[in-house]
Amino acid sequence: MNMAEATKTISVIQSIVSVVGLLMVLLLNLLPRLGG
């Protein structure tokens, strides 16, 4: 695996992690309203 592939893979992983983080924050904000 050369540097270009590694950099591309890291950027993809970072974008996925940020999207998952946003979804988790949204879920945590919505759950109390749905439960209450």
N, C-alpha and C positions, 0 to 999 in steps of 0.2 A: 504494500500500500504506500503510494507516494504522498508527498505533502499536500498536493492539491486535493486528493481524495479524502485525506484525513481532515483537512480544513472544512471541506464540504460536509462531511459526516457530522463534524462537531456543530456546524451552524444549523444543520437540520435537527440535531438532538436539542440544541438550545431553543429553537423555535417551538418544538413539540413540548418541551418542559414549560416554556412560558405560557403556551395555550392551556396546558393541563392545570397550571397554577391559577390562571384566570378563571377557569371553569370551577375549580375547587372553591375559590373565593366567592363566586356567584352562588354556588350551591349552599355554602355556609351562610350566606346572607338570606337566601330564600327559605331554607329549612325552618327557622323559627316562625316565619310567617305562615308557612303551610301547616306546621304542627300546632300553632296557636290559633 
